[in-house]
């Protein structure tokens, strides 16, 4: 039988694995939904899902959100706001996560 300390540790590890898996699945679902909406030119709805995926830690979503906010309506659609500060924030987070494209883009700005 496990003593109470081992039981608590075991439960903590199990909960951590579950939360990591759940967050990963949610981020992936939001990223997929965002891509589908962008393909249908539904940018406002896609940005909502993209933001959720980025907030959940999805590196590709962070890079894409950063670029979309950085260039906004001039490159994407009038539905996409231009927000340089937020765009740079998300690009930096993606770069910290190891995204080479984000690092390159930041070096050119």
SVG drawing of the C-alpha trace seen along z (x, -y; Angstrom):
<svg xmlns="http://www.w3.org/2000/svg" viewBox="-17 -48 35 50">
<polyline fill="none" stroke="black" stroke-width="0.4" points="0.0,0.0 1.2,-3.5 2.0,-5.8 0.2,-9.2 3.2,-11.1 3.6,-8.7 -0.1,-8.8 -0.2,-12.6 2.8,-12.6 1.2,-10.0 -2.1,-12.0 -0.2,-15.2 1.7,-13.5 -1.5,-12.1 -3.3,-15.4 -0.3,-17.2 -0.4,-14.7 -4.1,-15.0 -4.0,-18.8 -1.1,-18.8 -3.0,-16.5 -6.3,-18.4 -4.6,-21.7 -2.7,-20.3 -6.0,-18.8 -7.8,-22.1 -5.0,-24.1 -5.0,-21.7 -8.8,-21.8 -8.7,-25.6 -5.8,-25.8 -7.7,-23.4 -10.9,-25.4 -9.0,-28.6 -7.4,-27.2 -10.8,-26.0 -12.4,-29.4 -9.5,-31.2 -9.9,-29.0 -13.6,-30.0 -12.5,-33.7 -14.2,-33.9 -11.4,-35.9 -13.2,-37.3 -14.4,-33.9 -11.0,-32.3 -9.1,-34.9 -11.1,-33.9 -10.0,-30.3 -6.5,-31.3 -6.2,-33.4 -7.4,-30.5 -4.8,-28.2 -2.1,-30.8 -3.1,-31.3 -2.9,-27.5 0.7,-27.5 0.5,-26.4 3.7,-27.7 2.3,-27.8 -0.8,-29.6 1.3,-32.2 3.4,-32.8 0.3,-33.1 -1.5,-35.3 1.6,-37.5 1.9,-37.9 -1.8,-38.5 -1.9,-41.2 1.3,-42.8 0.1,-43.1 -3.6,-43.2 -6.0,-44.4 -3.2,-45.6 -2.4,-41.9 -5.2,-39.8 -8.7,-41.3 -10.5,-44.3 -11.8,-41.9 -8.2,-41.6 -7.2,-44.5 -3.6,-45.8 -2.1,-45.8 1.7,-46.0 2.3,-45.6 0.2,-42.5 1.7,-41.1 5.2,-41.5 4.2,-40.0 2.9,-36.8 5.9,-36.6 8.3,-36.9 6.4,-34.1 6.6,-31.9 10.3,-32.6 10.9,-31.8 9.1,-28.5 11.7,-27.8 9.9,-29.0 12.7,-29.9 10.3,-31.7 9.3,-34.0 13.0,-34.6 13.7,-35.5 10.7,-37.8 11.7,-39.6 15.3,-40.1 14.0,-41.8 11.7,-44.3"/>
</svg>
